[in-house]
Amino acid sequence: MLTKRIIPCLDIKDGRTVKGVNFVGLRDAGDPVELAQRYTEEGADELVFLDITATKEKRRTLVHLVKDIAAQINIPFTVGGGIKSVDEIEEILKAGADKVSLNSAIVRDPDLITRASDAFGSQAIVAAVDAKKVGDHWEVFVKGGSEATGLDAIEWIKKTEELGAGEILLTSMDRDGTKSGFDNELLKIVNETVTIPVIASGGAGTIQHCIDAVFEGKADAVLAASIFHFREIEISELKRQMSEHGIDVRILTT
């Protein structure tokens, strides 16, 4: 088994970290720079920064905040929100990000994935997919989960890999912020469809949920927000228990 990653997620609105349920009802969760520093010290494997209102507000990602966070951490750092061109991707990478997460922009312009992966390498391009169960299938939503696209999520994810994405950040909108567990059915189907790594997002509430995402959902990484922000689960304890269940994780040595 390849090493599984634990990834805290900073959802940013107005320069602050926020967290909601099913993409609404946002509450403050702290200063993003301080949280990023804390997670690095606590043994997080990577960090994701999502400027969640950038696309809706038709503005670019907060580059100055990306620089501030990058200066404080020494782990891989993915940035998303409002990024819609190769030039903007370059700006974010130069600001200190290792990868960019693309969502609404690649639905509008799928070839952006290919242009970006040609320019920066597929390892730097993460296709973020916000999926919601509609009838008997999952549909892709954009603009912070506010707009349906009519795209079948499984087919779209397969296409993003074909176009050059190096990783999938898969968020279950139905589970987001509910702490009821990841959508392991969706995760498993996606993992059986693509060969690139899949990050599970949406629904983490317990350590067991994270373990199930790996064993049942076949996730390569587990992303969570509020359980880490509000210290409901410590990263070190999560990794210890995952390791006890036979999951290979990176343990910090003092």
C-alpha positions in Angstrom: 0.0 0.0 0.0 1.3 3.4 -0.9 1.6 6.0 1.9 -1.8 7.6 2.5 -1.9 11.4 3.0 -3.7 13.5 5.6 -4.6 16.9 4.2 -6.2 19.7 6.2 -8.2 22.1 4.0 -8.4 25.9 4.5 -11.6 27.3 3.0 -10.9 31.0 2.7 -13.5 33.8 2.6 -12.6 37.5 3.1 -9.1 36.4 4.2 -10.3 34.1 7.0 -10.7 30.4 7.3 -14.4 29.4 7.3 -16.3 26.1 7.5 -20.0 25.4 6.6 -22.3 22.4 6.0 -23.3 21.4 2.5 -21.4 24.5 1.2 -23.6 26.9 3.2 -23.8 28.4 6.8 -20.2 29.4 7.0 -18.6 30.1 10.4 -15.2 31.5 11.2 -12.4 28.9 11.9 -9.4 31.1 12.4 -6.4 32.8 10.8 -5.2 30.8 7.7 -1.5 31.6 8.2 -1.6 30.5 11.8 -3.5 27.3 11.0 -1.2 26.4 8.1 1.8 26.8 10.5 0.1 24.6 13.1 -0.8 21.9 10.6 2.8 21.7 9.4 4.1 21.3 12.9 1.4 18.7 13.7 2.5 16.4 10.8 0.0 17.1 8.0 1.3 15.7 4.7 -0.1 18.5 2.5 -2.2 21.5 2.7 -5.1 22.7 0.5 -6.1 26.4 0.3 -9.4 27.1 -1.4 -10.6 30.7 -2.0 -14.2 29.5 -2.0 -15.9 32.8 -3.1 -13.4 33.9 -5.8 -15.3 32.4 -8.7 -18.7 33.6 -7.6 -17.3 37.1 -6.9 -15.5 37.0 -10.3 -12.1 37.8 -8.8 -8.7 36.2 -8.6 -7.3 34.1 -5.8 -5.7 36.1 -2.9 -2.1 35.8 -4.1 -0.7 37.7 -1.1 -2.3 35.2 1.3 -0.8 32.3 -0.8 2.7 34.0 -0.3 2.1 34.4 3.4 1.1 30.8 3.9 3.9 29.4 1.7 6.5 31.3 3.7 5.3 29.4 6.9 5.2 25.8 5.6 7.5 23.1 4.2 4.9 20.6 2.9 3.2 20.4 -0.5 0.6 23.2 -0.9 -2.4 23.2 -3.3 -4.2 26.4 -4.1 -7.7 26.8 -5.7 -10.4 29.3 -6.3 -11.0 31.6 -9.2 -8.0 30.4 -11.2 -8.9 30.4 -14.9 -5.8 30.8 -17.1 -2.3 29.4 -17.6 -0.9 32.9 -16.6 -2.9 32.8 -13.3 -1.6 29.3 -12.6 1.9 30.5 -13.1 1.4 33.4 -10.7 0.0 31.1 -8.0 2.9 28.6 -8.4 5.4 31.5 -8.3 3.8 32.7 -5.1 4.7 29.4 -3.5 2.1 26.8 -4.3 3.1 23.4 -5.5 -0.2 22.5 -7.2 -3.3 24.3 -8.4 -6.8 23.1 -8.0 -9.1 23.8 -10.9 -12.9 23.4 -10.9 -15.2 25.9 -12.5 -12.7 27.1 -15.1 -12.0 23.6 -16.5 -15.7 22.8 -16.9 -16.0 26.0 -19.0 -12.7 25.3 -20.8 -11.6 21.6 -20.5 -8.5 22.2 -22.6 -7.1 24.4 -19.9 -6.1 21.1 -18.1 -4.0 20.1 -21.1 -2.4 23.6 -21.6 -1.6 23.7 -17.8 -0.2 20.2 -17.6 1.9 20.8 -20.7 3.3 24.0 -19.1 3.8 22.9 -15.5 3.6 19.1 -15.5 0.5 17.0 -14.7 1.7 16.7 -11.0 0.9 20.4 -10.5 -2.7 20.2 -11.9 -5.5 19.0 -9.6 -9.0 18.6 -11.0 -11.4 19.5 -8.3 -14.9 18.0 -8.6 -17.8 19.0 -6.4 -20.3 16.1 -6.9 -23.9 15.8 -5.7 -26.2 12.8 -6.0 -29.0 13.6 -8.4 -31.4 10.7 -9.0 -29.3 7.6 -9.8 -26.0 9.4 -10.6 -23.6 12.1 -9.4 -23.7 15.5 -11.1 -20.9 18.1 -11.2 -21.5 21.5 -9.6 -19.5 24.6 -10.0 -19.2 28.2 -8.5 -18.8 26.9 -5.0 -21.5 24.3 -5.4 -24.1 26.8 -6.4 -24.5 25.9 -10.1 -25.4 22.6 -11.7 -23.6 21.7 -14.9 -25.5 18.6 -16.1 -22.2 16.8 -16.3 -22.0 13.2 -15.0 -19.3 13.3 -12.4 -17.8 9.9 -13.2 -17.5 10.6 -16.9 -16.2 14.1 -16.2 -13.5 12.8 -13.8 -12.4 10.2 -16.4 -12.1 13.0 -19.0 -10.0 15.2 -16.7 -7.5 12.4 -16.4 -7.4 12.0 -20.2 -6.8 15.7 -20.6 -3.8 15.7 -18.3 -4.9 16.2 -14.6 -2.5 14.6 -12.2 -4.8 14.2 -9.3 -8.5 14.4 -8.4 -9.9 16.3 -5.4 -13.3 14.8 -5.0 -15.8 16.5 -2.7 -19.2 15.0 -1.9 -21.5 17.9 -1.6 -24.1 15.7 0.2 -21.5 14.9 2.9 -19.7 18.2 3.1 -19.5 19.4 6.7 -22.0 16.8 7.9 -19.4 14.6 9.7 -21.4 11.6 8.6 -18.5 9.9 6.8 -17.2 10.1 3.2 -19.2 9.0 0.3 -17.3 5.7 -0.1 -19.5 4.4 -2.9 -18.7 7.4 -5.0 -15.0 7.2 -4.1 -14.8 3.6 -5.0 -16.4 4.0 -8.4 -14.0 7.0 -9.2 -11.0 5.0 -8.0 -11.9 2.1 -10.2 -12.3 4.5 -13.1 -9.1 6.5 -13.0 -5.4 5.6 -12.3 -4.4 9.0 -10.8 -4.6 9.7 -7.1 -8.0 10.6 -5.6 -8.3 12.8 -2.5 -11.5 12.1 -0.5 -13.3 15.3 0.7 -16.6 15.9 2.4 -17.9 14.1 5.5 -15.0 13.5 7.8 -16.2 13.3 11.4 -14.3 10.5 13.1 -11.1 8.6 12.7 -13.1 5.6 11.5 -14.5 7.6 8.6 -10.9 8.3 7.4 -10.0 4.6 7.8 -13.1 3.6 5.8 -12.3 6.1 3.1 -9.0 4.2 2.5 -10.3 0.7 2.8 -13.8 1.1 1.3 -13.4 4.1 -0.9 -9.8 3.3 -2.0 -8.8 6.9 -1.4 -5.2 7.9 -1.8 -5.6 10.8 0.6 -8.1 12.1 3.1 -8.9 15.8 3.3 -10.8 17.4 6.2 -11.4 20.8 7.7 -13.5 21.4 10.8 -12.3 18.3 12.7 -8.8 19.7 12.5 -9.6 23.4 12.8 -11.5 22.9 16.1 -9.2 20.2 17.4 -11.8 17.5 17.4 -9.2 15.1 16.0 -5.5 15.5 16.3 -3.5 14.6 13.2 -1.0 12.6 15.2 -3.8 10.5 16.8 -5.5 10.0 13.4 -2.2 8.8 11.9 -1.5 6.5 14.9 -4.8 4.8 14.6 -4.6 4.5 10.8 -1.2 2.9 11.2 -2.6 0.4 13.7 -5.2 -0.6 11.1 -2.4 -1.4 8.6 -2.5 1.9 6.7 0.9 3.2 5.7 1.2 6.8 6.8 4.1 9.2 7.4 4.7 9.5 11.2 6.6 12.6 12.5 9.7 11.6 14.4 10.9 14.0 17.0 
